[in-house]
């Protein structure tokens, strides 16, 4: 199978296109996993992108289906090494609105959890994402990219402008940015934080973060008395209607400030035009984010390359698992046969043990011995001995070929341990013969 990624990103497709793609997430993984040749899928939606990571055979029809399914004419496609490197960059926040943001790693982690819960994550996809998250943590530790100010939430709070210490905040929604929003608010001295969720998750979220939950009946009052409202629901329908906002503004003496961190707007269109209402959107955040320092980015990219190399090395090692399993099963089967042939007595004589061990040794050596003879007859002795060293670590001292056609003095070469030649070996009893 092959690893590939389909990407819709704000920098190449625009935030509106990303938002439109997000509208088609329902049932996406379940639909694609049923496609021929698709073994696994992890869907990663973030504030400024959509990633569809697949473990699937290369197929032009699949490309067209993905594009149609998410309603994006030309999603960017990465494959193999490029796909792995791309996902590592994404998890590290290097392709985010705010370069180096840490929130995206949590979104990637949640996407993998969802895939596991729905049984769409293959071992290869799991290893890639786990490796990407490891590299993300390494970048956060070894560069300054994740320091204060390098997050979407922090950049949005910077745009609010006012000192927030001691103020009251209302969070609407418990989506991907909710936890990061709580941490960012508390870092700025906001202790009175309330949370509302139309899905009914506000109480559990509030309990886990030591907040005050808000019921639907109390939302209007909470909105009217909040010094800052942050929305991070992003379900495509307004979490706050224009009427809600107009009513809350009438009950205030100051402007109603709303930071809308949802890619698919949580605020009903036109609300920003209401008198005394200030709405800060993701587009505003994108225009105002600080640039990352070039030396930090360069260091992060070096760490990305190291992380990709580690992931690919482990993926290559896992490719040998079926071969290792086959060897173990072959040896185990031979051993089980010999155990079954042992006398059913309380004690085992030395002769019985020796006979059984010799039969087992003959059986294990039989096929390699035949292959050695065939390799010698076919002028492939060098290749066979190299393979023997690669598989079993054996060093065979024999005359290497220096003649055209690969001819050797193989038949005259003798094993340094046993003194036997290839001719001697192939004359040994077959596994069906008793070795005495």
Secondary structure, DSSP 8 states (H G I E B T S, - for coil): -EEEEEEEEHHHH-HHHHHHHHTT-TTHHHHHHTSTTEEEEEEEEETTEEEEEEEE---HHHHHHHHHHTT-TT-EEEETHHHHHHHHHHHTTTTSSSTT-SHHHHHHHHHHHHHHHTT---HHHHHHHHHHHHHHHHHHHHSSTTSTT-SHHHHHHHHH-S--TT-EEEEE--STTHHHHHHHHHHTT--EEEEE-TTS-HHHHHHHHT-EEE-GGGHHHHHHH-SEEEE---SSS-SB-HHHHHHHHHT-SS-EEEEE--SS-SB-TTGGGSTTEEEE-HHHHHHH-----HHHHHHHHHHHHHHHHHHHHHHHHHHTHHHHHHHHHHHHHHHHHHHHHS--SSS--HHHHHHHHHHHHHHHHHHHHHHHHHHHHTT-HHHHHHHHHHHH----------SGGG---GGG-B-TTT--BHHHHHTS--TTS---
